[in-house]
Amino acid sequence: MSEQEIFLNSLIDWIEKSTHLSNHALFRHVHESKLSRSQIGTLFRLYHHGPNTVNDLADHLDVTNAAVSQLLNQMIDTELIQRSTDPKDRRVKLIALTEKGRQVVEESKRSRHIWVKDFTNYFTSQDQQMILPVLELLNDRLKMIMSDNEPECPKGRTKTGNS
């Protein structure tokens, strides 16, 4: 096996294991919070992409407009999101996070990363000093790929700008 293949396989192995731990913690949090995965997915979408139309959210969740409208009504009732009129086109309704919704996302993010603090205990100070430059390099490369190549949206959906 070439050095490139060993590197690739090791990176994939790291990503798989860390994603598994993060997802497990997030799904446990979602279950405990009594929110559905669709609700959390909607909150994260709005958090990362700003206000969306009902159509955008239906496409993102891969459900019908009627289904997403029902989901959104529940979230409006619990004050996680708010509906407003698009100032550019008054016929279009925009869905945005409320402060309460933003707090739920922040809490969800913290719960998703809770395992990382425990993980750091497996490293000595010397290990951490050695690994830190590599982590910084990985983060720099991720920023490059994220700015250059926003992931393609499924089903030919259009991309929305980040906010």
N, C-alpha and C positions, 0 to 999 in steps of 0.2 A: 504494500500500500504506500502511495506517495505521501510526502509531508503535507501536501495540499489536502489530500483525502483524509488524513489523520486529523488535521486542523478542522476541516469541515465536519467530520463525524463528532469530534469533541464539542464543537460549538452547538451542533444540533442536540447532542445529549444534554448539554447544559440548559439550552432553551426548553427542551421537553420537560426536564425535571423541575426547573424553576416555574414554568408555566403551570404545571400540575399543582405545585404547592400554592401558587397564587390563586388559581381558579378554585381550588378546594376551600381556601379561606374565604374567598368572595362568595361562593355558593352557600357556605355555612352562614355567612352574614346575611345574605339575601333571605334565606329560610327564616332566620331569627327575626328579621325586620318585618316579616309578613308581606314583603313586596314580591311581585312576580319577576321572573327574569325579563319579561317584556317591559315591565315598568323600569327596572334598573337599566336595561338597554336603552330605553328612551331617555332616561335622565343623563346617562353617559353621552349619548348622541348630542343632546342639547348642550351639555357641558363643554364638549370638545368642538362642536361646530356652530354653536350659537343658535338663534331662533330658526326653526324649520317650519315648513308648511305641513299640513296633514298628509298630503301626497308623499312628501319626502320621507316622513316617518313611516308611513305604510310601506313604502318601498324598502326602507332600511330594515324594518321588522319582517318583511316578506309576508304581509297580511293585507286584507282588504281595507279600503277606507272606512267601511262601516265598523270593522273590528278595531281599528286604531282609534276611531272616534269614541267608541265605548271605553277603551282603555284610557284615553285622554280625559274623558269626563270624570272617571274615577280619580284620576290624578289631580284634576282641577278641584274636585270636591275636598281632597286632602291637602290642598294648597301647595303641592309640589311643583306645579307648572301654572302658567297663565296663558290665556288666549288674547291676542290683540290683532288689530288690523294693520296690514302692511302699508306703511306710508307711501310706498311707490305704486301700489295697486290696491285700492280700498276693497276690492272684491276678494282679496286673498287674506286668509287668517294665518297669523304666525303663532307658533307655540314656543314659549320660552320658559326657562327655569325661574322659579321664585328663589328667594334667599333660603327658604326651607329646603327646596329641592337641591340647591347648591350644597347645603350642609350635608344632605343625605349622600351626595356623590363623594364629598370629601371624606366622610366617615367610611364609606364603602372602599375608597382607595386606601385609607389607613388599614382597614381590616384585611385587604388583599395583600398588604405588605408586612403584616405582623410577623410572619415567619422569618423575615430577613434579620430582624434584631436578634433573634435566637441564633440564627445562622452565623452571625458575626462572632459569637462566642467560640466557634470552632477554629478561629484564627488567632494566632499570637500577634502581638504588636508588630513583630518583624514580618510576619506573613502579610499583614495589612499594608505595611509600607511597600512591600514588593508588589502587591496586587493593585494598589491604587493607581499607578500610572497606566496599567493595562485597562482598568475600568474606565479611566478618563479617555483613553484612546478609543475604546469601544463606544462610549457615549458620543464622542466627536464623530465617529463614522456613522452611527445611527442618525445623528442630526443631519448629516450630509444626505443620506439616502432618503430621509423623511422629507427634506426640503426639495430634493431633486425629483423624487418619484412618489408622489402621494399614491397610496394603493388604489388600484382600479376598483371601481364600484361594480358589484355584480349586476347582472341583467341590464347592462347598458345605462345605468343611472348616471346622472351628472354629478360631478363632485361639487361640494360646497366648500367655501373658504373657511379656514379656521378662525376662531375668535379667541 
